Structure formats: structure tokens, C-alpha cells
Amino acid sequence: MQLVFATNNSNKIKEVQALIPDHIKLLSLEAIGCYEDIPETQNTIEGNAIQKATYIKEKYGYDCFADDTGLEVEVLNGQPGVFSARYAGEQRSAEDNMTKLLMEMQNKTNRNAQFKTVVALHLNNKQYTFTGICEGEIIENKQGGNGFGYDPIFKPKGFKETFAEMELSLKNKIGHRGKAISQLVGLLNSKN
Ligand code: IMP
């Protein structure tokens, strides 16, 4: 089976590749000749995931899936949420985003936050969505060099290290994207 993963984020591809069984061949956007920015203009995480997967299905004709992820901080009423990528501006810089969030969180005692990933799948003319959540807290200073995005400032519940201090296999096991992708794999396996 061939399936397009509608992302240009090499970190996401690395994470997802490690979770997808060998009999499913993941195709990149490059592999299908897609070099454009996929629109992401909805105001929910789920809406953006569906928009990206649907765009590829309709324009390129491939069965595909897309993910969208947001970091929801309790004391900020769920922000940055769907705006996580552009939190500090259109430059979409992970460093700037983390710096802004740490500033907003200065002197805040409630540090609860969660990552939420929605994966949208188009398969055999049906659409599915899968949600993965990972609860944790925003720490006060960046720690660790692995991963990407907000990983250095997010410590998952029950762990002493941030996502950026973990091996990929552990992040995948307990993390938001891993949980959503596991459900996707379950569905794909049930169709085989
Ligand atoms: P998107 O899903 O690519 O739109 O990601 C939204 C924002 O969340 C971007 O700033 C990403 O860097 C960040 N992000 C997505 N997934 C993760 C993750 O697993 N860890 C940390 N940050 C992430």
C-alpha cells in the first residue's frame, strides 16, 4: 500500500516513519511532485489537518494523511493552540515561539499544557480523523537538543526530561503524534 504523508517537515517524517509498518510505503510530497505550500487556513487543529489531506487528495489524487498539531496552555486559555506555528510571527521560528511563550509564562504557577495532534486520512474515498493528546507542563528554561518546535520547553507528565531530552522512540511512545499515528496504523492494518 502507498500513502502520501502531506508534510514538508522532515522531523515529522522521521517520527512517523518509525511508526508505520514496512508494508506501507510512505510517499513524500516531493515524490508526488508537490512543491507548493499546502493551505492551512482553518481556525481549528482538526480543520487544518482535514484541509491539508483533502487538498492533496483532490489536487493530486493520492490517498494521503496529514497532521496538524498545537500546544494548548491552560493558563493561556488554550493558546497558542492552532496558532502554535506563527505564535511569534510569520517567520515561524521555533526559537522565537519558545521565547514568547516563556515570557508569557513568567511568574505563572499553573504550568499545565498539552500537545494535541489531529491526523486526517483519506483512504478509498473515505475520510477519517484520529486525535492524540499528551499532557505535561511548560518548564522555565529550554532543555535538550533533540526533537523540534516546542520540545525543549515541554516536559510530559510523569517524566523528568523534556521531549527534547528524550530518544525519539520514547517520544513516539508517549507523545501526541505517536498516539494519533498508532490509531491510523490500527485502521490501516484492519483494512489489510
Ligand atoms: P504544525 O502541525 O506543523 O502546524 O505545527 C504547529 C506548531 O507546533 C509548529 O510551531 C511546530 O513546530 C510545533 N510542533 C508540532 N509538533 C510538535 C512536536 O511534536 N513537538 C514540539 N513542537 C511541535
Boltz pocket constraint, residues with backbone or C-beta under 6 A from the ligand:
constraints:
  - pocket:
      binder: B
      contacts: [[A, 9], [A, 67], [A, 68], [A, 69], [A, 70], [A, 71], [A, 81], [A, 84], [A, 85], [A, 86], [A, 92], [A, 94], [A, 97], [A, 147], [A, 148], [A, 149], [A, 150], [A, 151], [A, 163], [A, 177]]
      max_distance: 6.0
